[in-house]
């Protein structure tokens, strides 16, 4: 098997079976050492080894905005990433905030081996990769350790049920430092029952919330991703709104009363009632 790190025009895709399905690393023909990771044809991550600050996917750019507002560029950050993918956001943090200490929790051991081999991390980056279930790995994070916890976990393109509950958010809060921020990639489509329930659950556990999404997703017109941002400290809503609006695919930020109204009276999700997020329609990945 060829090494993916050369990338660019003329490079071949790397295809390998991992625990979660058939993984493919596909070269980006526009960027010389950039690759897209797909699992069972569902896009997971995009990585540019020459420029780890380049965030290609819409939801990853929104995570990048959150990172930029949690800690000024250059200031080290302690971060936990639940779900590894190709380690895109951890690479971004390491590049923009040297000396940051990060933990990635990814249960797919074969995927971790593939990414480490083909898209190696900077040897100087302080990134530890733990092969474990996201909730079990989070439980090992010391109390109050993290300035940022990011949840981007999908199994078969669905977020597992045990990562959608109020009890899971209790574990997130335990790991966060005072004033720390939680960010989650949520996927849903009409009638948005899952998304409304996730917001209601976060409302029950955090004082401040914001939701960044494509307006069409918020209106229930199509399936898509939304990034939930939560903290007990005030969030920089105006700056988050400005950054989301300036993205190539403009995003809308909901917060305050508007976001509470969006829940439509949905009840917080508990472990006993939790279900996985809905599967995306096949047309999403065509």
C-alpha atoms as an extended CHARMM CRD file, in Angstrom:
* protein
*
       286  EXT
         1         1  UNK       CA              0.0000000000        0.0000000000        0.0000000000  PROA      1               0.0000000000
         2         2  UNK       CA              1.3780000000        3.4630000000       -0.9360000000  PROA      2               0.0000000000
         3         3  UNK       CA              1.8920000000        6.2170000000        1.5760000000  PROA      3               0.0000000000
         4         4  UNK       CA             -0.8280000000        8.8380000000        1.4650000000  PROA      4               0.0000000000
         5         5  UNK       CA              1.3760000000       11.6020000000        2.8200000000  PROA      5               0.0000000000
         6         6  UNK       CA              2.6930000000       12.4970000000       -0.6770000000  PROA      6               0.0000000000
         7         7  UNK       CA             -0.8220000000       13.4580000000       -1.7930000000  PROA      7               0.0000000000
         8         8  UNK       CA             -1.8560000000       15.7250000000       -4.6430000000  PROA      8               0.0000000000
         9         9  UNK       CA             -2.1770000000       15.0480000000       -8.3460000000  PROA      9               0.0000000000
        10        10  UNK       CA             -1.2220000000       11.5470000000       -9.3520000000  PROA      10              0.0000000000
        11        11  UNK       CA             -1.6670000000       10.1150000000       -5.8580000000  PROA      11              0.0000000000
        12        12  UNK       CA             -3.9240000000        7.1280000000       -5.4280000000  PROA      12              0.0000000000
        13        13  UNK       CA             -6.6340000000        6.6420000000       -2.8510000000  PROA      13              0.0000000000
        14        14  UNK       CA             -5.8230000000        4.4620000000        0.1340000000  PROA      14              0.0000000000
        15        15  UNK       CA             -8.5670000000        1.9490000000        0.8890000000  PROA      15              0.0000000000
        16        16  UNK       CA             -8.6400000000       -0.1010000000        4.0630000000  PROA      16              0.0000000000
        17        17  UNK       CA            -11.1970000000       -1.9170000000        6.1950000000  PROA      17              0.0000000000
        18        18  UNK       CA            -11.5070000000       -0.4030000000        9.6570000000  PROA      18              0.0000000000
        19        19  UNK       CA            -13.7630000000       -1.2760000000       12.5640000000  PROA      19              0.0000000000
        20        20  UNK       CA            -16.4290000000        1.2030000000       11.4380000000  PROA      20              0.0000000000
        21        21  UNK       CA            -16.5680000000        0.1880000000        7.7810000000  PROA      21              0.0000000000
        22        22  UNK       CA            -14.5860000000        0.7070000000        4.5950000000  PROA      22              0.0000000000
        23        23  UNK       CA            -12.2510000000        3.6930000000        4.9700000000  PROA      23              0.0000000000
        24        24  UNK       CA            -10.9450000000        5.6120000000        1.9870000000  PROA      24              0.0000000000
        25        25  UNK       CA             -8.3520000000        8.3670000000        1.9780000000  PROA      25              0.0000000000
        26        26  UNK       CA             -8.9300000000       10.2930000000       -1.2300000000  PROA      26              0.0000000000
        27        27  UNK       CA             -6.3350000000       12.8110000000       -2.4820000000  PROA      27              0.0000000000
        28        28  UNK       CA             -7.3970000000       16.4240000000       -2.9270000000  PROA      28              0.0000000000
        29        29  UNK       CA             -6.4800000000       17.3490000000       -6.5070000000  PROA      29              0.0000000000
        30        30  UNK       CA             -6.3500000000       21.0510000000       -5.6440000000  PROA      30              0.0000000000
        31        31  UNK       CA             -4.0020000000       20.8730000000       -2.6410000000  PROA      31              0.0000000000
        32        32  UNK       CA             -0.7210000000       18.9680000000       -2.8850000000  PROA      32              0.0000000000
        33        33  UNK       CA             -0.7540000000       17.0970000000        0.4580000000  PROA      33              0.0000000000
        34        34  UNK       CA             -4.4280000000       17.1480000000        1.3800000000  PROA      34              0.0000000000
        35        35  UNK       CA             -6.7450000000       14.2010000000        1.8410000000  PROA      35              0.0000000000
        36        36  UNK       CA            -10.4140000000       13.4790000000        2.5400000000  PROA      36              0.0000000000
        37        37  UNK       CA            -11.3560000000       10.5860000000        4.7920000000  PROA      37              0.0000000000
        38        38  UNK       CA            -14.5580000000        8.7250000000        3.9640000000  PROA      38              0.0000000000
        39        39  UNK       CA            -16.0450000000        5.7430000000        5.7750000000  PROA      39              0.0000000000
        40        40  UNK       CA            -18.6070000000        3.7400000000        3.8220000000  PROA      40              0.0000000000
        41        41  UNK       CA            -18.7090000000        6.7120000000        1.4180000000  PROA      41              0.0000000000
        42        42  UNK       CA            -19.7060000000        9.1620000000        4.1640000000  PROA      42              0.0000000000
        43        43  UNK       CA            -17.2170000000       12.0850000000        4.3230000000  PROA      43              0.0000000000
        44        44  UNK       CA            -15.6060000000       12.2560000000        7.7700000000  PROA      44              0.0000000000
        45        45  UNK       CA            -12.6370000000       14.6410000000        7.6710000000  PROA      45              0.0000000000
        46        46  UNK       CA            -10.3770000000       16.6610000000        5.4150000000  PROA      46              0.0000000000
        47        47  UNK       CA             -6.7050000000       17.1580000000        6.2990000000  PROA      47              0.0000000000
        48        48  UNK       CA             -4.0530000000       19.3220000000        4.6460000000  PROA      48              0.0000000000
        49        49  UNK       CA             -0.6730000000       18.1830000000        5.9540000000  PROA      49              0.0000000000
        50        50  UNK       CA              1.0300000000       21.3110000000        4.5920000000  PROA      50              0.0000000000
        51        51  UNK       CA             -1.5420000000       23.6560000000        6.1350000000  PROA      51              0.0000000000
        52        52  UNK       CA             -3.3840000000       22.1800000000        9.1420000000  PROA      52              0.0000000000
        53        53  UNK       CA             -5.1190000000       25.5360000000        9.6440000000  PROA      53              0.0000000000
        54        54  UNK       CA             -7.1060000000       24.9020000000        6.4360000000  PROA      54              0.0000000000
        55        55  UNK       CA            -10.5550000000       23.6430000000        7.4480000000  PROA      55              0.0000000000
        56        56  UNK       CA            -12.4150000000       22.4900000000        4.3590000000  PROA      56              0.0000000000
        57        57  UNK       CA            -15.6350000000       21.0530000000        5.7540000000  PROA      57              0.0000000000
        58        58  UNK       CA            -18.3350000000       23.5050000000        6.7750000000  PROA      58              0.0000000000
        59        59  UNK       CA            -18.8400000000       22.0940000000       10.2680000000  PROA      59              0.0000000000
        60        60  UNK       CA            -15.0670000000       21.9300000000       10.8760000000  PROA      60              0.0000000000
        61        61  UNK       CA            -14.7470000000       25.6300000000       10.0610000000  PROA      61              0.0000000000
        62        62  UNK       CA            -17.4210000000       26.2860000000       12.6720000000  PROA      62              0.0000000000
        63        63  UNK       CA            -15.4760000000       24.2620000000       15.2020000000  PROA      63              0.0000000000
        64        64  UNK       CA            -12.4630000000       26.3620000000       14.2320000000  PROA      64              0.0000000000
        65        65  UNK       CA            -14.4130000000       29.5350000000       15.0540000000  PROA      65              0.0000000000
        66        66  UNK       CA            -15.2080000000       28.1010000000       18.4750000000  PROA      66              0.0000000000
        67        67  UNK       CA            -11.5330000000       27.3020000000       19.1110000000  PROA      67              0.0000000000
        68        68  UNK       CA            -10.5400000000       30.8200000000       18.0790000000  PROA      68              0.0000000000
        69        69  UNK       CA            -13.0200000000       32.3410000000       20.5150000000  PROA      69              0.0000000000
        70        70  UNK       CA            -12.1710000000       29.9960000000       23.4040000000  PROA      70              0.0000000000
        71        71  UNK       CA             -8.4670000000       30.9200000000       23.4100000000  PROA      71              0.0000000000
        72        72  UNK       CA             -6.6010000000       33.6700000000       21.5390000000  PROA      72              0.0000000000
        73        73  UNK       CA             -4.1460000000       32.4490000000       18.8760000000  PROA      73              0.0000000000
        74        74  UNK       CA             -0.8750000000       31.4140000000       20.4750000000  PROA      74              0.0000000000
        75        75  UNK       CA             -2.3440000000       30.7100000000       23.8830000000  PROA      75              0.0000000000
        76        76  UNK       CA             -2.0640000000       26.9990000000       24.8080000000  PROA      76              0.0000000000
        77        77  UNK       CA             -5.3470000000       25.1620000000       25.2360000000  PROA      77              0.0000000000
        78        78  UNK       CA             -6.2520000000       21.9300000000       26.9890000000  PROA      78              0.0000000000
        79        79  UNK       CA             -8.7510000000       20.1540000000       24.7730000000  PROA      79              0.0000000000
        80        80  UNK       CA            -10.5490000000       16.8270000000       24.5950000000  PROA      80              0.0000000000
        81        81  UNK       CA            -11.7740000000       15.5650000000       21.2160000000  PROA      81              0.0000000000
        82        82  UNK       CA            -14.4200000000       12.8530000000       21.3700000000  PROA      82              0.0000000000
        83        83  UNK       CA            -14.2410000000       11.1710000000       17.9810000000  PROA      83              0.0000000000
        84        84  UNK       CA            -10.9980000000       11.2690000000       16.0610000000  PROA      84              0.0000000000
        85        85  UNK       CA            -11.6630000000       11.0750000000       12.3410000000  PROA      85              0.0000000000
        86        86  UNK       CA             -8.4090000000       12.2260000000       10.7470000000  PROA      86              0.0000000000
        87        87  UNK       CA             -7.5400000000       14.3880000000       13.8070000000  PROA      87              0.0000000000
        88        88  UNK       CA             -8.3640000000       17.5510000000       11.8290000000  PROA      88              0.0000000000
        89        89  UNK       CA             -9.3550000000       19.8490000000       14.6740000000  PROA      89              0.0000000000
        90        90  UNK       CA             -6.5640000000       18.6570000000       16.9680000000  PROA      90              0.0000000000
        91        91  UNK       CA             -4.0810000000       19.4770000000       14.1960000000  PROA      91              0.0000000000
        92        92  UNK       CA             -5.6560000000       22.9430000000       13.8930000000  PROA      92              0.0000000000
        93        93  UNK       CA             -5.3160000000       23.5880000000       17.6250000000  PROA      93              0.0000000000
        94        94  UNK       CA             -1.7010000000       22.3700000000       17.6350000000  PROA      94              0.0000000000
        95        95  UNK       CA             -0.8070000000       24.6260000000       14.6910000000  PROA      95              0.0000000000
        96        96  UNK       CA             -2.5320000000       27.7620000000       15.9670000000  PROA      96              0.0000000000
        97        97  UNK       CA             -1.8320000000       27.2820000000       19.6750000000  PROA      97              0.0000000000
        98        98  UNK       CA              1.5730000000       25.6280000000       20.1400000000  PROA      98              0.0000000000
        99        99  UNK       CA              2.1840000000       23.8640000000       23.4570000000  PROA      99              0.0000000000
       100       100  UNK       CA             -1.4990000000       22.9670000000       23.7160000000  PROA      100             0.0000000000
       101       101  UNK       CA             -2.1850000000       19.6400000000       25.4230000000  PROA      101             0.0000000000
       102       102  UNK       CA             -4.8600000000       17.5450000000       23.7550000000  PROA      102             0.0000000000
       103       103  UNK       CA             -6.5490000000       14.1880000000       24.1230000000  PROA      103             0.0000000000
       104       104  UNK       CA             -8.3340000000       12.4110000000       21.2910000000  PROA      104             0.0000000000
       105       105  UNK       CA            -10.7260000000        9.5880000000       22.1760000000  PROA      105             0.0000000000
       106       106  UNK       CA            -11.5120000000        7.3210000000       19.2060000000  PROA      106             0.0000000000
       107       107  UNK       CA            -12.8850000000        3.8120000000       19.6130000000  PROA      107             0.0000000000
       108       108  UNK       CA            -11.9560000000        2.6080000000       16.0980000000  PROA      108             0.0000000000
       109       109  UNK       CA             -8.4410000000        1.2460000000       16.6680000000  PROA      109             0.0000000000
       110       110  UNK       CA             -7.9630000000        0.3010000000       13.0070000000  PROA      110             0.0000000000
       111       111  UNK       CA             -8.8920000000        3.8190000000       11.9210000000  PROA      111             0.0000000000
       112       112  UNK       CA             -6.4050000000        5.2910000000       14.3980000000  PROA      112             0.0000000000
       113       113  UNK       CA             -3.6470000000        3.0800000000       12.9700000000  PROA      113             0.0000000000
       114       114  UNK       CA             -4.5520000000        4.0700000000        9.4000000000  PROA      114             0.0000000000
       115       115  UNK       CA             -4.5360000000        7.8100000000       10.1410000000  PROA      115             0.0000000000
       116       116  UNK       CA             -1.3270000000        7.6410000000       12.1860000000  PROA      116             0.0000000000
       117       117  UNK       CA              0.4220000000        5.7680000000        9.3840000000  PROA      117             0.0000000000
       118       118  UNK       CA             -0.8170000000        7.7090000000        6.3620000000  PROA      118             0.0000000000
       119       119  UNK       CA             -1.4060000000       11.1690000000        7.8550000000  PROA      119             0.0000000000
       120       120  UNK       CA              1.1120000000       11.3260000000       10.6940000000  PROA      120             0.0000000000
       121       121  UNK       CA              0.7800000000       13.8920000000       13.4410000000  PROA      121             0.0000000000
       122       122  UNK       CA              3.4710000000       16.4870000000       14.0280000000  PROA      122             0.0000000000
       123       123  UNK       CA              5.9280000000       14.8150000000       16.3980000000  PROA      123             0.0000000000
       124       124  UNK       CA              6.1260000000       18.0210000000       18.4360000000  PROA      124             0.0000000000
       125       125  UNK       CA              2.3730000000       18.2370000000       18.9930000000  PROA      125             0.0000000000
       126       126  UNK       CA              1.2070000000       17.3150000000       22.4690000000  PROA      126             0.0000000000
       127       127  UNK       CA             -1.6180000000       15.0750000000       21.2910000000  PROA      127             0.0000000000
       128       128  UNK       CA             -2.4810000000       11.8230000000       23.0190000000  PROA      128             0.0000000000
       129       129  UNK       CA             -4.7720000000        9.4100000000       21.1930000000  PROA      129             0.0000000000
       130       130  UNK       CA             -6.7550000000        7.0440000000       23.4050000000  PROA      130             0.0000000000
       131       131  UNK       CA             -8.5450000000        4.0820000000       21.8100000000  PROA      131             0.0000000000
       132       132  UNK       CA            -11.7840000000        3.8510000000       23.7630000000  PROA      132             0.0000000000
       133       133  UNK       CA            -15.4920000000        4.5520000000       23.6800000000  PROA      133             0.0000000000
       134       134  UNK       CA            -16.0350000000        8.3250000000       23.8490000000  PROA      134             0.0000000000
       135       135  UNK       CA            -17.9490000000        8.2990000000       27.1260000000  PROA      135             0.0000000000
       136       136  UNK       CA            -15.5610000000        5.8420000000       28.7600000000  PROA      136             0.0000000000
       137       137  UNK       CA            -12.5790000000        7.8810000000       27.6090000000  PROA      137             0.0000000000
       138       138  UNK       CA            -14.1500000000       11.1070000000       28.8590000000  PROA      138             0.0000000000
       139       139  UNK       CA            -14.5960000000        9.5110000000       32.2780000000  PROA      139             0.0000000000
       140       140  UNK       CA            -10.7960000000        9.2280000000       32.5390000000  PROA      140             0.0000000000
       141       141  UNK       CA            -10.2590000000       12.9730000000       32.0200000000  PROA      141             0.0000000000
       142       142  UNK       CA             -9.4510000000       14.6650000000       35.3630000000  PROA      142             0.0000000000
       143       143  UNK       CA            -12.0620000000       16.9490000000       36.8850000000  PROA      143             0.0000000000
       144       144  UNK       CA            -11.8640000000       20.4950000000       35.5150000000  PROA      144             0.0000000000
       145       145  UNK       CA             -8.9970000000       19.6590000000       33.1400000000  PROA      145             0.0000000000
       146       146  UNK       CA            -10.3580000000       20.8110000000       29.7700000000  PROA      146             0.0000000000
       147       147  UNK       CA            -10.8710000000       24.3150000000       28.4630000000  PROA      147             0.0000000000
       148       148  UNK       CA            -12.6700000000       22.7570000000       25.4840000000  PROA      148             0.0000000000
       149       149  UNK       CA            -14.5120000000       19.4850000000       24.9100000000  PROA      149             0.0000000000
       150       150  UNK       CA            -15.5070000000       18.6990000000       21.3270000000  PROA      150             0.0000000000
       151       151  UNK       CA            -17.9360000000       15.8980000000       20.4680000000  PROA      151             0.0000000000
       152       152  UNK       CA            -17.8770000000       14.6950000000       16.8620000000  PROA      152             0.0000000000
       153       153  UNK       CA            -18.7690000000       11.0340000000       17.1510000000  PROA      153             0.0000000000
       154       154  UNK       CA            -20.5930000000        9.0750000000       14.4850000000  PROA      154             0.0000000000
       155       155  UNK       CA            -21.0820000000        5.3530000000       14.0610000000  PROA      155             0.0000000000
       156       156  UNK       CA            -22.6370000000        4.4180000000       10.7490000000  PROA      156             0.0000000000
       157       157  UNK       CA            -23.2740000000        8.1860000000       10.2160000000  PROA      157             0.0000000000
       158       158  UNK       CA            -25.2980000000        8.3170000000       13.4650000000  PROA      158             0.0000000000
       159       159  UNK       CA            -24.3550000000        9.6710000000       16.8810000000  PROA      159             0.0000000000
       160       160  UNK       CA            -24.5890000000        6.7990000000       19.4100000000  PROA      160             0.0000000000
       161       161  UNK       CA            -27.4600000000        7.1010000000       21.8730000000  PROA      161             0.0000000000
       162       162  UNK       CA            -25.3000000000        7.1690000000       25.0070000000  PROA      162             0.0000000000
       163       163  UNK       CA            -23.6560000000       10.3880000000       23.7700000000  PROA      163             0.0000000000
       164       164  UNK       CA            -26.9540000000       12.2860000000       23.5250000000  PROA      164             0.0000000000
       165       165  UNK       CA            -28.1510000000       12.3180000000       27.1360000000  PROA      165             0.0000000000
       166       166  UNK       CA            -28.1340000000       14.6840000000       30.0940000000  PROA      166             0.0000000000
       167       167  UNK       CA            -26.0010000000       12.1670000000       31.9950000000  PROA      167             0.0000000000
       168       168  UNK       CA            -23.3960000000       12.3800000000       29.2220000000  PROA      168             0.0000000000
       169       169  UNK       CA            -23.4210000000       16.1700000000       29.5230000000  PROA      169             0.0000000000
       170       170  UNK       CA            -22.9100000000       15.8140000000       33.2710000000  PROA      170             0.0000000000
       171       171  UNK       CA            -19.6640000000       14.0090000000       32.4470000000  PROA      171             0.0000000000
       172       172  UNK       CA            -18.7140000000       16.7690000000       29.9960000000  PROA      172             0.0000000000
       173       173  UNK       CA            -19.3150000000       19.4130000000       32.6820000000  PROA      173             0.0000000000
       174       174  UNK       CA            -17.1930000000       17.4730000000       35.1630000000  PROA      174             0.0000000000
       175       175  UNK       CA            -14.2450000000       17.4540000000       32.7480000000  PROA      175             0.0000000000
       176       176  UNK       CA            -14.5580000000       21.1460000000       31.8440000000  PROA      176             0.0000000000
       177       177  UNK       CA            -12.6720000000       23.8570000000       33.6790000000  PROA      177             0.0000000000
       178       178  UNK       CA            -14.7620000000       26.7640000000       35.0250000000  PROA      178             0.0000000000
       179       179  UNK       CA            -15.8460000000       28.7970000000       32.0270000000  PROA      179             0.0000000000
       180       180  UNK       CA            -14.8610000000       25.9950000000       29.6450000000  PROA      180             0.0000000000
       181       181  UNK       CA            -16.7320000000       25.3960000000       26.4000000000  PROA      181             0.0000000000
       182       182  UNK       CA            -18.4590000000       22.3290000000       24.9750000000  PROA      182             0.0000000000
       183       183  UNK       CA            -18.9950000000       22.0550000000       21.2060000000  PROA      183             0.0000000000
       184       184  UNK       CA            -20.8680000000       19.2410000000       19.4730000000  PROA      184             0.0000000000
       185       185  UNK       CA            -21.5130000000       18.2860000000       15.8700000000  PROA      185             0.0000000000
       186       186  UNK       CA            -25.1970000000       17.3970000000       15.5880000000  PROA      186             0.0000000000
       187       187  UNK       CA            -26.7980000000       15.9840000000       12.4400000000  PROA      187             0.0000000000
       188       188  UNK       CA            -30.5240000000       15.9850000000       11.7440000000  PROA      188             0.0000000000
       189       189  UNK       CA            -33.1950000000       16.6440000000        9.1430000000  PROA      189             0.0000000000
       190       190  UNK       CA            -36.9010000000       17.3370000000        9.0690000000  PROA      190             0.0000000000
       191       191  UNK       CA            -38.7820000000       17.3470000000       11.4360000000  PROA      191             0.0000000000
       192       192  UNK       CA            -35.6470000000       18.1290000000       13.5510000000  PROA      192             0.0000000000
       193       193  UNK       CA            -36.8730000000       16.1460000000       16.5700000000  PROA      193             0.0000000000
       194       194  UNK       CA            -33.3530000000       14.9950000000       17.4330000000  PROA      194             0.0000000000
       195       195  UNK       CA            -31.8680000000       18.4840000000       17.1980000000  PROA      195             0.0000000000
       196       196  UNK       CA            -34.6300000000       20.0130000000       19.3110000000  PROA      196             0.0000000000
       197       197  UNK       CA            -34.1300000000       17.3220000000       21.9550000000  PROA      197             0.0000000000
       198       198  UNK       CA            -30.3710000000       17.9000000000       22.0250000000  PROA      198             0.0000000000
       199       199  UNK       CA            -30.8330000000       21.6190000000       22.5690000000  PROA      199             0.0000000000
       200       200  UNK       CA            -33.3690000000       20.9940000000       25.3370000000  PROA      200             0.0000000000
       201       201  UNK       CA            -30.8860000000       18.6310000000       26.9820000000  PROA      201             0.0000000000
       202       202  UNK       CA            -28.0840000000       21.2000000000       26.8270000000  PROA      202             0.0000000000
       203       203  UNK       CA            -30.4190000000       23.9020000000       28.1960000000  PROA      203             0.0000000000
       204       204  UNK       CA            -30.9190000000       21.6960000000       31.2610000000  PROA      204             0.0000000000
       205       205  UNK       CA            -27.1640000000       21.5230000000       31.8890000000  PROA      205             0.0000000000
       206       206  UNK       CA            -25.5350000000       24.7600000000       30.6520000000  PROA      206             0.0000000000
       207       207  UNK       CA            -26.2620000000       28.4340000000       31.2990000000  PROA      207             0.0000000000
       208       208  UNK       CA            -25.2850000000       29.7150000000       27.8340000000  PROA      208             0.0000000000
       209       209  UNK       CA            -25.9820000000       28.1540000000       24.4240000000  PROA      209             0.0000000000
       210       210  UNK       CA            -25.5930000000       28.9390000000       20.7490000000  PROA      210             0.0000000000
       211       211  UNK       CA            -26.3630000000       26.9160000000       17.6330000000  PROA      211             0.0000000000
       212       212  UNK       CA            -24.6240000000       27.4230000000       14.2750000000  PROA      212             0.0000000000
       213       213  UNK       CA            -26.2110000000       25.9290000000       11.1790000000  PROA      213             0.0000000000
       214       214  UNK       CA            -27.2090000000       26.4990000000        7.5920000000  PROA      214             0.0000000000
       215       215  UNK       CA            -30.5400000000       28.4040000000        7.5730000000  PROA      215             0.0000000000
       216       216  UNK       CA            -32.0910000000       25.6530000000        5.4220000000  PROA      216             0.0000000000
       217       217  UNK       CA            -31.2520000000       23.0770000000        8.0980000000  PROA      217             0.0000000000
       218       218  UNK       CA            -32.7510000000       25.2590000000       10.8340000000  PROA      218             0.0000000000
       219       219  UNK       CA            -35.9340000000       25.6350000000        8.7860000000  PROA      219             0.0000000000
       220       220  UNK       CA            -36.1910000000       21.8630000000        8.4060000000  PROA      220             0.0000000000
       221       221  UNK       CA            -35.7280000000       22.0350000000        4.6460000000  PROA      221             0.0000000000
       222       222  UNK       CA            -32.8510000000       19.5530000000        4.4350000000  PROA      222             0.0000000000
       223       223  UNK       CA            -30.6470000000       17.1900000000        6.4000000000  PROA      223             0.0000000000
       224       224  UNK       CA            -27.4050000000       18.7040000000        7.6310000000  PROA      224             0.0000000000
       225       225  UNK       CA            -24.9950000000       19.4720000000       10.4450000000  PROA      225             0.0000000000
       226       226  UNK       CA            -25.3780000000       21.9800000000       13.2560000000  PROA      226             0.0000000000
       227       227  UNK       CA            -22.7180000000       22.9190000000       15.7810000000  PROA      227             0.0000000000
       228       228  UNK       CA            -23.9470000000       23.3560000000       19.3390000000  PROA      228             0.0000000000
       229       229  UNK       CA            -21.8210000000       25.5610000000       21.5980000000  PROA      229             0.0000000000
       230       230  UNK       CA            -22.4200000000       25.5270000000       25.3700000000  PROA      230             0.0000000000
       231       231  UNK       CA            -20.8070000000       27.0170000000       28.4500000000  PROA      231             0.0000000000
       232       232  UNK       CA            -21.5810000000       28.3890000000       31.8820000000  PROA      232             0.0000000000
       233       233  UNK       CA            -19.7210000000       31.5690000000       30.9090000000  PROA      233             0.0000000000
       234       234  UNK       CA            -21.0520000000       34.2030000000       28.4770000000  PROA      234             0.0000000000
       235       235  UNK       CA            -20.4540000000       33.3110000000       24.8340000000  PROA      235             0.0000000000
       236       236  UNK       CA            -19.1560000000       35.8750000000       22.2910000000  PROA      236             0.0000000000
       237       237  UNK       CA            -22.3560000000       35.7160000000       20.2310000000  PROA      237             0.0000000000
       238       238  UNK       CA            -21.7070000000       38.8020000000       18.1010000000  PROA      238             0.0000000000
       239       239  UNK       CA            -18.2730000000       37.6010000000       16.9750000000  PROA      239             0.0000000000
       240       240  UNK       CA            -19.5090000000       34.0360000000       16.4550000000  PROA      240             0.0000000000
       241       241  UNK       CA            -22.3500000000       35.4030000000       14.3210000000  PROA      241             0.0000000000
       242       242  UNK       CA            -19.9750000000       37.5220000000       12.2480000000  PROA      242             0.0000000000
       243       243  UNK       CA            -17.6080000000       34.6290000000       11.6040000000  PROA      243             0.0000000000
       244       244  UNK       CA            -20.3730000000       32.1670000000       10.7110000000  PROA      244             0.0000000000
       245       245  UNK       CA            -21.9480000000       34.6640000000        8.3100000000  PROA      245             0.0000000000
       246       246  UNK       CA            -18.6180000000       35.2390000000        6.5430000000  PROA      246             0.0000000000
       247       247  UNK       CA            -18.0050000000       31.5530000000        5.8070000000  PROA      247             0.0000000000
       248       248  UNK       CA            -18.1640000000       30.3680000000        2.1610000000  PROA      248             0.0000000000
       249       249  UNK       CA            -21.3820000000       28.5740000000        3.1570000000  PROA      249             0.0000000000
       250       250  UNK       CA            -22.9420000000       31.2160000000        5.3520000000  PROA      250             0.0000000000
       251       251  UNK       CA            -24.2190000000       29.9640000000        8.7070000000  PROA      251             0.0000000000
       252       252  UNK       CA            -26.8040000000       31.3900000000       11.0520000000  PROA      252             0.0000000000
       253       253  UNK       CA            -26.3900000000       31.6050000000       14.8340000000  PROA      253             0.0000000000
       254       254  UNK       CA            -29.3560000000       31.0990000000       17.1320000000  PROA      254             0.0000000000
       255       255  UNK       CA            -29.1630000000       31.8760000000       20.8490000000  PROA      255             0.0000000000
       256       256  UNK       CA            -31.1930000000       33.1560000000       23.7690000000  PROA      256             0.0000000000
       257       257  UNK       CA            -34.9880000000       33.1850000000       23.5080000000  PROA      257             0.0000000000
       258       258  UNK       CA            -34.8960000000       32.2950000000       19.8110000000  PROA      258             0.0000000000
       259       259  UNK       CA            -33.0130000000       29.0880000000       20.5670000000  PROA      259             0.0000000000
       260       260  UNK       CA            -35.2870000000       28.2230000000       23.4820000000  PROA      260             0.0000000000
       261       261  UNK       CA            -38.3110000000       28.6910000000       21.2380000000  PROA      261             0.0000000000
       262       262  UNK       CA            -36.6760000000       26.4580000000       18.6260000000  PROA      262             0.0000000000
       263       263  UNK       CA            -36.8700000000       23.4850000000       21.0070000000  PROA      263             0.0000000000
       264       264  UNK       CA            -40.6630000000       23.5610000000       20.6640000000  PROA      264             0.0000000000
       265       265  UNK       CA            -41.1370000000       22.2110000000       24.1700000000  PROA      265             0.0000000000
       266       266  UNK       CA            -38.8970000000       19.1670000000       23.6440000000  PROA      266             0.0000000000
       267       267  UNK       CA            -37.9060000000       17.3830000000       26.8440000000  PROA      267             0.0000000000
       268       268  UNK       CA            -34.3070000000       16.7650000000       27.9120000000  PROA      268             0.0000000000
       269       269  UNK       CA            -32.9970000000       13.3390000000       26.8840000000  PROA      269             0.0000000000
       270       270  UNK       CA            -31.9980000000       10.8670000000       29.5980000000  PROA      270             0.0000000000
       271       271  UNK       CA            -29.9590000000        7.6720000000       29.3340000000  PROA      271             0.0000000000
       272       272  UNK       CA            -33.1520000000        5.6390000000       29.6210000000  PROA      272             0.0000000000
       273       273  UNK       CA            -34.8340000000        7.4180000000       26.7160000000  PROA      273             0.0000000000
       274       274  UNK       CA            -31.8120000000        8.1210000000       24.5130000000  PROA      274             0.0000000000
       275       275  UNK       CA            -31.7140000000        6.9290000000       20.9090000000  PROA      275             0.0000000000
       276       276  UNK       CA            -29.1020000000        7.3910000000       18.1950000000  PROA      276             0.0000000000
       277       277  UNK       CA            -29.3740000000       10.3610000000       15.8750000000  PROA      277             0.0000000000
       278       278  UNK       CA            -31.3180000000        9.6830000000       12.6530000000  PROA      278             0.0000000000
       279       279  UNK       CA            -29.5360000000        8.1530000000        9.6920000000  PROA      279             0.0000000000
       280       280  UNK       CA            -28.9630000000       10.6210000000        6.8650000000  PROA      280             0.0000000000
       281       281  UNK       CA            -30.8090000000        9.9970000000        3.6050000000  PROA      281             0.0000000000
       282       282  UNK       CA            -28.6880000000        8.3580000000        0.9260000000  PROA      282             0.0000000000
       283       283  UNK       CA            -28.9430000000       11.4970000000       -1.2160000000  PROA      283             0.0000000000
       284       284  UNK       CA            -26.8280000000       13.4740000000        1.2950000000  PROA      284             0.0000000000
       285       285  UNK       CA            -23.5920000000       11.8320000000        0.1320000000  PROA      285             0.0000000000
       286       286  UNK       CA            -24.2600000000       11.8220000000       -3.6100000000  PROA      286             0.0000000000
